[in-house]
């Protein structure tokens, strides 16, 4: 089966010796997925399986297991290579929109100037018109290409010069001018792309912190769809949690339900209680991570490009015969004029539509955050039935640490040697008991 990168990351962060419960909690995976991932990873990386005398299982992995995998699987090598290539390609895609904007402005300005010079020259005699028109066509493109390099140098110089002053203030100071164009158009991605993974990691940590037994109200601040009766009788929202972590409901004498997760009570090493947020807080969307100056420049260039395209369209319509006579650059711009105009309009329309979309998304995110915060506030009051449920859950709290001292079996050693060790261990235990029973 395919190896789960989340399982590998969890194994590394847990010092290469884990149980299924450890990985499920750390990676936010269901116990079934965590167990399958561990088995697959152990089979492919020469890991050792350890079984305690109580029947609990731990997995111990070599610290170079990623190297073992890379040497064994060409697909992983190909994937890593493709990820490196894709980072370069995506960067080129990001800066291409800024480059297209600059080229569009250059073409529009050069065509407008060429048409103006040609129209002015047509009123003079043929010889003088030829010299004036030729001089204009050579001089103006040279001027605007020089201006293009000035723009790039100016923004790069300003960014490098101002970076020490604002160093550490935010990611916008690391964004260059061309990247800011892409950010203005399409934003910088979903800030909550990993929210679901974070949700399950947090829930697993909360259960671990509570010793493997919780009340529904302790989990509600980290869920979304809990229904209107979450604080009363309806606890259907706990079903996905039970399924993911192999939990079982337990009923108190008062009729209250708590949730017990035996497999999350087993760990390969002693773990301190970890701090978690009181509730799951989603991050609002940001229109762009570009700085205010970069956004202002992007808007200004977009307006200049759009207005220039409209002006050029009027000049092309009024000088049809002149366009055919000039050909060259003007003819090329005339052939792609529709694309230039469409790009100019889209350059301003897409961010405008996205702005209102971002506002709507943030309104939903704020509402969900407030609901989860309200549940956390209710939980902190610890009133009535909630207190009784949490107290009853304490009866199921426990932690089993699978240490190397109480192993009944491990794949690190030969089975015969382990049988001899177990026999010696039992003999020692019997001797200790006999000695203890003697007066």
N, C-alpha and C positions, 0 to 999 in steps of 0.2 A: 504494500500500500504506500501512498505518497506520505512523505514525512512532513510533520507539522512544525513549521518554524517557531510557532508560539511555544510548543513543548520544548524545543531545543533551547530557546531563550530562558525558559523557566528553569531548566536543568542547570544551566550555567549560573544563573543568579542564586540558586540554592546550593551551590558548592558541589554539584555533581553527584549528590546522594539524596534521593527523593523517594517519596511514596506517591501513590496516585492522588491522594488528598492534597499533598503539597503542590503538585503541578496544577491540579484543578483550581486551587485557590490562587496561585501566583499568576496563572495565565488566563483565568476567567473562563475556563473551558468546562464542559459537562464532564462528569466522572467517566462516562463511557468513552468519550472522545479522548480524554486524558489517558485512560488506560490503554486504548488502542494505539495512541501515539507513542506511549512509553514502550509498549511491547515491540512496535516496529522499529523504534530508535535503538532499543537494546539489542535487537536481533542484528542490526546493521553496523553496530559500533563496538562489538566485543564487550558489552557491558556485563556486569555481574548481578545475578538475582539473589537476594538475601531473604530468608524466611525466619522470623523469630519463633520462639517456642510457643507463643500464643497464636501462631498462624498468620501473623501480619507480614506483608511483603514490602521490601524496599529494593530500589534499583540503584546501583553504583556504576557511574559512567567514567570512562577515562577522560582526562581533561583535554585531550587532543581529539575528541570524537568528531569535531567538524573537519579536521584534517583527514581523518579516516573516511568520512563521507565524501569529501571532495575527491579523494584518490579513487574511490570506489564508483562514484556515480558521475558520468559525464554530463548528465542532465543538470546536476547542480552547478557544475563548472560552466555550462552553457548559460544557465540562468544568471549566474553572477556576472558573466561577461556581458550578457544582454542588458542587465541593469545598469552597468557602467556606460554602455553605448546609448541607452535610452536617456540617461541623464544629460548626455551631450546633445542628443537630438532634441530633447524637450527644451533645453536652453536655447538652441537655435530657433525652435518654433516660437519661443517667448519673444526673442529679440526681433524676429522677422516682421512682426506687426509694426514695430517702431521704424524699421528700415523701410517698409512699404509706405508708411506715412510720409517719411522724409522724401522718398523718391517721387511720391505722388505730388507733393508740394513743388518739388523741383521741376517736374514735367509741366505742371500747370503754369508756374511762373515763367518758365522758359518759353512756352507756347504763347502766352499772353504777350510777352515782350517781343517775340518774333513777329506776331501779328501786328502789334502797334508800330514796330519799325517798318515793316513791309507796307502797311497802309499809309504811313507818312511818306515813305520813299516814292510811292506811286504817283504823288503829286509833283514830283520833280522830273527832270529830264532823264532819259534812259541811262546814260553813262553815270550820272551822279547817283541815281537810284541803285545801280548795281554795286557801286563802291560802298554806299551807306548801308545797304542791306547786308553785304558780306561782312563789313566790320561789326555790325550788331550781332550777327549770328556767331561770330567767333568770340566776341568779348563777353557777352552775357552768360553763357554756360560756364565760362572760366570763373566768373565772379561768383556764381551760385555754388559751384563745387567747393570753392574756397570757403564760402560761408557755411557749407555743410560741415567741413572739418572743424571750423570754428565752434559750431554748436556742440559737436562731440567733445572737443577739448575743453570747452567751457564747463560743461556738466561734469565731466570726469574730474577736472581740476577743482571745481567747487566742492564735489563730493569728498575728494581726498583731503581737501583743505579743512572742511568743516567736520570731518569724521572725528578727529580727536576731541573736539569741543563737545560733541554729543555722544561720545563713545559709551555704549551700554544702554542708551536710552530707548532702543527698540530696533526691530528688524528693518524699519523703513530706511535707516541710514546706510544699510548694506546694499540697497537696491540701486542699480545704475539706471540711467535715463531710459534705455531701451526696454529694460525689464519693467519700469514704471508704466510704460505704454500698455503692455500686456495686463498689468495689474489694474490699470484704469478701465480697460475694456472688459476683462473677465474675472477680476478679483484674484484671490490667492488661495482658493480651495475651501472646502468645508472645514471649519474649525472643530467640528464635532465628529470627524470621520472615524475616530477611535473611541467614541463615547460608549458604544455598546460593549466593547472589550473592557473599558474602564469600569463600566457598571458591574460586570460580573466579577472582576477582580475585587472590587470594593465589597460586594456582597459576600464573596468567599472569605475576605478578611474579617468582616463583621461576624460571621458565623464562627470563625476560628477564635476571634477575640472573646466571644461569649462561651467558649468551651464546647462548641458543637451543638448547642441547643438554644433556640431563639423563639421569641414571640413574633407574630406577623407584623406587629407595629414597629418592630426594630428593623425590618427590611423595607417597609413601605416607603420611607424617604428616598429610596434608591430606585424605585420603579415608577413607571408612567401610568399605565392603564390599571388602576386599582379599583375603579368604580366609586360611586358616591358613598357606599356603605363600608368603606375601608376601616373605619374606626368602630364599626358595630359588629355585624354578624357575617358579612360577606368577605371571605378570605380566599376567593378563587384565584386571586392574583399570585398566591403562593405556589400554585401548581407548577409553573415553569421553573421555579427555584428548586422544588422537590425533584423534578425530573432531571435537572442539570446536575445536582449534587447528590442524587440518590438518598434524599431525605424521607423520613417517615413521620406522619402526624401522631401525636400522643395527646390523649384526652385526660384532663385533670378531674378530680372528684367533683369540682364545681361545674364541670361541663365546658371548660375553656380548652382551646386547642393550642398546643405548642408544636414546634417542628424540630425533630432530632436528626442529626446528620452524622451517623457513626463513622463513615469513611473519612470525614474531615477531622475526626478526632485522632487520627493516626498520622504521625509525622516521623521523618527519619532523623530529626535533630530537634533539640529544645529551641523553641522560637519565642522571642519576647512579644508581648502584646504590641501591635502596630497601630499607630494613630490613623484614623480615617476621618474624612469630612462628615459633618452631621447629616448632610443630604447631598444627592447627586446634582451638581450644578453644571448645566450646559453653557458653553461659551457663545455669546452673541456673535453674529456675523459682522465682519468689518468690510465696509465698501471697498477699501483698498489699503494696503500697507505702505503704499508710496507716501512720501512726505507731501505736505501742503503745497510747496513750491513745485514739486514734480507734477502734481495733479493740475495745478494752474497752468503749467506749460503745456501739458497734454490737452487740456480743454482749449487753450489758445491756439495751438497748432491745428486741432480738429476744426475749430471755427474758421481759421484761415484757409484750411484745405477745402472746406465745404463752400465758403463764400467764393473762393477762387475758382472752384469748379463751376459754380453758377455763372460767374462773370465770363469764364472761358466759353461756356455753352452759348451765351448770347453772342460773343464775338465770332464763334465758329458759324453760327446761323446767319449772321449778317455779312460774313466774308467768305461765302462758299467758293466763289471762283478763285479768290486769293489763296485759300487753303489748298486747292487743287494745283495751283501754280507753284506754291512753295514746296509742297511735299516734304520729304525728309522727316525731321523731328515733329513738325506741325502735323504732317500727315499721319505719323504714328500715333500722336496724342489724339487726333481726331478718330482714329480707328478704335482706340480703347477708352474713349471718353465716357461711355456708359459705365465701365468698370470704375473709373476714377470718381464719377459722381456717386455711384452706389457705395463705394468705400467711404467717401466723405460723409454721406448720410448715416451709414451704419456705424461709423466711428462715434457719432454723437448719440445715436438712438439706442444702441446696445447698453451703454452705461446708464442712460436715463431709465430704461426699463428695469435694469438690474438694481438700481437704487431703490425703486419702490418695492421690488421683490425682496430685497434685503430688509427693508423696514417691516414688511409683513412677516417674514421669518423671525425677526427679532421679537416681534410682538408675541408670537407663539412660544418662543423660547423663554421669554420673560414670564409668561403665564404658567408654563410648566415648572419653571424654577420656583415660583412663588407657591405653587401647590405642594411641591416636595418639601419646601422650607416649612410650610404650615404643618405638615405631618411630623417633621422633626421637632417642631415646637411643642406639638401635642404629646409626643413621646417623652420629652424632657420633663413634662409635668408629673408623669408617673402617677396617674390617678386611677382609682377603682380597679376595674378588671385587668387593665394593663399591668399594674403592679402584681396582681395575683398570678398572672400568666408568666411573668418574668421570674417570680419566685419559684413557681412550679418547674420551670425549665431548668433551674439550678440542680434539680435531682438527676438530670441526665448529663450534666457537665463532666467531662473527663478528657484526658489526653494520654495517648499511648505513644511512647517514643521507641522506635525500633532501633536499638543501639547494637553495636557490633559484639557486645558482651553476651547478649541473650539470643544469639542466632542458633537455630536448629539446623539450618541448611544454607549453603551459599555455593554458587557456581564457580567461585574462585579456587576451591580445593577439590581434590579427588573425593568421591563419595565414600570409599573405604576409610580414608583418613578421618573423615567427618564422623563416621560411625564409631571409630575407636575413641575419638574425642568425646562424643556424646556418652559412651559407656564410662569413660573415666570421670566425666562430669557427674553422672548419676551415682557412681561409686563414692565420689567425694561428698555428694549431698547426703547419701545414706550414712556415711561415717559421721558427718556433722550432726545428723539427727540422733544417732546412737550416743554420741558423746554428750549431746545436750540432754538426753533422757536419763543418763547415768546419774545417780545421786552424788 
